[in-house]
Amino acid sequence: MPTAPAPATLASFNALIAALARSGRPAEALRAFRDMLARGVPPDHFTLPPVLRSCALTGAAGLAASSHALAVKLGAQDNLFVASALVLCYSGLSSLPDARSVFDAMRERDAVLWTSMLSAYAQGGEPEEALRFFEGMVAAGVQLDAVVMVSLLLACGQLGWRRHGRSVHACCVRRFLGMPLSLGNALVDMYVKCGDFAFAERVFARMPRRDVISWSALILGHGLNGRSDVALGLFDRMTTEGVQPNSVTFLGALSACVHSGMVDKAYAIFNGMKQWGIEPELKHYSCMADALGRAGRVIEAVKFIEEMPFEPDEAMLGGILAACRVHGEMEAAERVSKRLMDMSPGKSGYYMSLANIYSDAGRYSDAERIRDFMKEVKVGKLPGYSSVELDVDKYKFHIKGNGV
């Protein structure tokens, strides 16, 4: 006779959900969690962390909120593991205020919870808030480990604060024997974003071990900053050494081609992505369109966008519009600008770009018509600002009207 299936228990469900979440199968982990609830098996504080992690990975905001409510119902909201998982879940769902609310509600906080909140700010695009939060960590006497340093370096890189980043680097040298791979990658990334390629390459050369993230950070940095020969040389060296490139690596190589006008090389790299088992994403198509536009092949770029399997975003169309002005492609400019105005009717830059293209072509009445339309729909030009790092502070200068 066939053996009867083992009864579903809390321990077996917890093991299954955790294994699925760890192995990169978050959707299956959530299905197992729903099955668990349907069978009447009550979860506990071990169940919730992998469930919350899976909610963040799948964008299941509704289930995340329900899981939070379940944690409160079970009395598990004060558990440090659950609280840290909630913070990371909400930050993964781009809900930093909710993450901070969870942190503030905790009476007891350990280093993991502090680090989770710091990572949430750094990875959520709030670098200044991350640095302010770090000051609170230091005041609270929290032990600073490599994960904390990685978050600090990410914040410094986002802000372009090279001086602060070097201070963190010095702290890492004093605190850690050797250089953990994640920390070395964060240092390379920080120096690249701050424009200090000499230090980035020095850190890269001294790393005892390098992975695809190490190579990609350097290749992308050189590619985006117009150092095309260096970026493409690193790309060739990387593949020669047997390191499997990823989508970021190819983005760096394509960016190098864009800035050097190497359209044929860009096509070769773009078409070669599938040979490495990587499907091109929107950002790779955007690089190709940018390369074509800068080379004056604007009509080809527009056709390339229309035939790609994605809807173009504003950045891609904005680049093509700029190329239309440089190369005098009036018909393409009108088509592209109309799409941009439909996507973001409140952005003044697209109206001004079309008006300037009309002016360059001597169609002053059309240019004036665009400017009058902007006044009619009350679309104003946004003020710009510059930022300067001086000693330990950073200052922003905003331009409003005729004053600063």
Solvent accessible surface area in square Angstrom, and as a share of the most:
residue,aa,sasa,rsa
1,M,233,1.04
2,P,129,0.81
3,T,132,0.77
4,A,82,0.64
5,P,125,0.79
6,A,91,0.70
7,P,110,0.69
8,A,38,0.29
9,T,63,0.37
10,L,57,0.28
11,A,77,0.59
12,S,57,0.37
13,F,13,0.05
14,N,21,0.11
15,A,64,0.49
16,L,85,0.42
17,I,0,0.00
18,A,21,0.16
19,A,44,0.34
20,L,17,0.08
21,A,6,0.05
22,R,176,0.64
23,S,66,0.43
24,G,55,0.53
25,R,116,0.42
26,P,24,0.15
27,A,49,0.38
28,E,57,0.26
29,A,0,0.00
30,L,6,0.03
31,R,142,0.52
32,A,10,0.08
33,F,3,0.01
34,R,122,0.45
35,D,56,0.29
36,M,0,0.00
37,L,76,0.38
38,A,89,0.69
39,R,149,0.54
40,G,58,0.56
41,V,19,0.11
42,P,92,0.58
43,P,12,0.08
44,D,35,0.18
45,H,66,0.30
46,F,131,0.54
47,T,0,0.00
48,L,0,0.00
49,P,22,0.14
50,P,9,0.06
51,V,0,0.00
52,L,1,0.00
53,R,105,0.38
54,S,0,0.00
55,C,0,0.00
56,A,22,0.17
57,L,113,0.56
58,T,59,0.34
59,G,49,0.47
60,A,24,0.18
61,A,59,0.46
62,G,54,0.52
63,L,32,0.16
64,A,0,0.00
65,A,55,0.42
66,S,65,0.42
67,S,2,0.01
68,H,46,0.21
69,A,62,0.48
70,L,35,0.17
71,A,0,0.00
72,V,79,0.45
73,K,170,0.72
74,L,73,0.36
75,G,53,0.51
76,A,9,0.07
77,Q,60,0.27
78,D,62,0.32
79,N,41,0.21
80,L,39,0.19
81,F,147,0.61
82,V,0,0.00
83,A,0,0.00
84,S,8,0.05
85,A,13,0.10
86,L,1,0.01
87,V,0,0.00
88,L,85,0.42
89,C,1,0.01
90,Y,22,0.08
91,S,21,0.14
92,G,49,0.47
93,L,40,0.20
94,S,102,0.66
95,S,26,0.17
96,L,23,0.12
97,P,102,0.64
98,D,64,0.33
99,A,0,0.00
100,R,76,0.28
101,S,68,0.44
102,V,13,0.07
103,F,3,0.01
104,D,75,0.39
105,A,73,0.57
106,M,9,0.04
107,R,207,0.76
108,E,117,0.52
109,R,90,0.33
110,D,49,0.25
111,A,42,0.32
112,V,91,0.52
113,L,0,0.00
114,W,27,0.09
115,T,13,0.07
116,S,7,0.04
117,M,0,0.00
118,L,0,0.00
119,S,11,0.07
120,A,2,0.02
121,Y,15,0.06
122,A,0,0.00
123,Q,135,0.60
124,G,41,0.39
125,G,47,0.46
126,E,79,0.35
127,P,19,0.12
128,E,70,0.32
129,E,48,0.22
130,A,0,0.00
131,L,26,0.13
132,R,139,0.51
133,F,12,0.05
134,F,40,0.17
135,E,118,0.53
136,G,30,0.29
137,M,0,0.00
138,V,81,0.46
139,A,91,0.70
140,A,61,0.47
141,G,65,0.62
142,V,21,0.12
143,Q,126,0.56
144,L,20,0.10
145,D,61,0.31
146,A,21,0.17
147,V,84,0.48
148,V,0,0.00
149,M,3,0.01
150,V,43,0.25
151,S,4,0.03
152,L,5,0.03
153,L,1,0.01
154,L,43,0.21
155,A,0,0.00
156,C,1,0.00
157,G,5,0.05
158,Q,71,0.32
159,L,29,0.15
160,G,30,0.29
161,W,31,0.11
162,R,91,0.33
163,R,124,0.45
164,H,48,0.21
165,G,0,0.00
166,R,95,0.35
167,S,69,0.44
168,V,17,0.10
169,H,28,0.13
170,A,44,0.34
171,C,23,0.14
172,C,2,0.01
173,V,97,0.56
174,R,178,0.65
175,R,114,0.42
176,F,46,0.19
177,L,191,0.95
178,G,53,0.51
179,M,46,0.20
180,P,52,0.33
181,L,35,0.18
182,S,63,0.41
183,L,0,0.00
184,G,0,0.00
185,N,12,0.06
186,A,14,0.11
187,L,0,0.00
188,V,0,0.00
189,D,38,0.19
190,M,0,0.00
191,Y,0,0.00
192,V,12,0.07
193,K,97,0.41
194,C,27,0.16
195,G,46,0.45
196,D,20,0.10
197,F,22,0.09
198,A,68,0.53
199,F,33,0.14
200,A,0,0.00
201,E,64,0.29
202,R,110,0.40
203,V,12,0.07
204,F,7,0.03
205,A,73,0.56
206,R,185,0.67
207,M,11,0.05
208,P,110,0.69
209,R,153,0.56
210,R,72,0.26
211,D,36,0.19
212,V,36,0.21
213,I,97,0.49
214,S,0,0.00
215,W,4,0.01
216,S,4,0.02
217,A,14,0.11
218,L,2,0.01
219,I,0,0.00
220,L,39,0.19
221,G,3,0.03
222,H,0,0.00
223,G,0,0.00
224,L,97,0.48
225,N,85,0.43
226,G,41,0.40
227,R,99,0.36
228,S,8,0.05
229,D,122,0.63
230,V,58,0.33
231,A,0,0.00
232,L,16,0.08
233,G,39,0.37
234,L,15,0.07
235,F,21,0.09
236,D,77,0.40
237,R,108,0.40
238,M,0,0.00
239,T,37,0.22
240,T,117,0.68
241,E,97,0.43
242,G,66,0.63
243,V,33,0.19
244,Q,98,0.43
245,P,2,0.01
246,N,47,0.24
247,S,23,0.15
248,V,52,0.30
249,T,0,0.00
250,F,3,0.01
251,L,30,0.15
252,G,0,0.00
253,A,0,0.00
254,L,1,0.00
255,S,3,0.02
256,A,0,0.00
257,C,0,0.00
258,V,7,0.04
259,H,74,0.33
260,S,51,0.33
261,G,47,0.46
262,M,69,0.31
263,V,10,0.06
264,D,110,0.57
265,K,75,0.32
266,A,1,0.01
267,Y,58,0.22
268,A,64,0.50
269,I,13,0.07
270,F,20,0.08
271,N,94,0.48
272,G,14,0.13
273,M,0,0.00
274,K,125,0.53
275,Q,162,0.72
276,W,94,0.33
277,G,70,0.67
278,I,28,0.14
279,E,118,0.53
280,P,9,0.05
281,E,74,0.33
282,L,47,0.24
283,K,74,0.31
284,H,0,0.00
285,Y,28,0.11
286,S,28,0.18
287,C,18,0.11
288,M,0,0.00
289,A,1,0.00
290,D,42,0.22
291,A,1,0.01
292,L,0,0.00
293,G,1,0.01
294,R,129,0.47
295,A,46,0.36
296,G,31,0.29
297,R,91,0.33
298,V,1,0.01
299,I,102,0.52
300,E,61,0.28
301,A,0,0.00
302,V,13,0.07
303,K,117,0.50
304,F,32,0.13
305,I,6,0.03
306,E,98,0.44
307,E,120,0.54
308,M,17,0.07
309,P,101,0.64
310,F,81,0.34
311,E,138,0.62
312,P,11,0.07
313,D,56,0.29
314,E,45,0.20
315,A,81,0.63
316,M,7,0.03
317,L,3,0.01
318,G,22,0.21
319,G,30,0.29
320,I,1,0.00
321,L,4,0.02
322,A,59,0.46
323,A,9,0.07
324,C,0,0.00
325,R,107,0.39
326,V,115,0.66
327,H,74,0.33
328,G,59,0.57
329,E,51,0.23
330,M,38,0.17
331,E,124,0.56
332,A,1,0.01
333,A,0,0.00
334,E,59,0.27
335,R,105,0.38
336,V,6,0.03
337,S,1,0.01
338,K,129,0.55
339,R,91,0.33
340,L,0,0.00
341,M,33,0.15
342,D,100,0.52
343,M,85,0.38
344,S,17,0.11
345,P,82,0.52
346,G,59,0.57
347,K,96,0.41
348,S,10,0.06
349,G,41,0.40
350,Y,31,0.12
351,Y,9,0.03
352,M,39,0.17
353,S,35,0.23
354,L,11,0.05
355,A,0,0.00
356,N,38,0.19
357,I,5,0.03
358,Y,9,0.03
359,S,28,0.18
360,D,93,0.48
361,A,58,0.45
362,G,39,0.38
363,R,91,0.33
364,Y,149,0.57
365,S,88,0.57
366,D,29,0.15
367,A,1,0.01
368,E,86,0.39
369,R,128,0.47
370,I,13,0.07
371,R,73,0.27
372,D,70,0.36
373,F,88,0.37
374,M,12,0.05
375,K,150,0.63
376,E,134,0.60
377,V,67,0.38
378,K,182,0.77
379,V,20,0.11
380,G,52,0.50
381,K,144,0.61
382,L,152,0.75
383,P,75,0.47
384,G,43,0.41
385,Y,119,0.45
386,S,69,0.45
387,S,53,0.34
388,V,75,0.43
389,E,54,0.24
390,L,105,0.52
391,D,90,0.47
392,V,97,0.56
393,D,70,0.36
394,K,58,0.24
395,Y,102,0.39
396,K,105,0.45
397,F,99,0.41
398,H,81,0.36
399,I,98,0.50
400,K,141,0.60
401,G,76,0.73
402,N,170,0.87
403,G,38,0.37
404,V,140,0.81
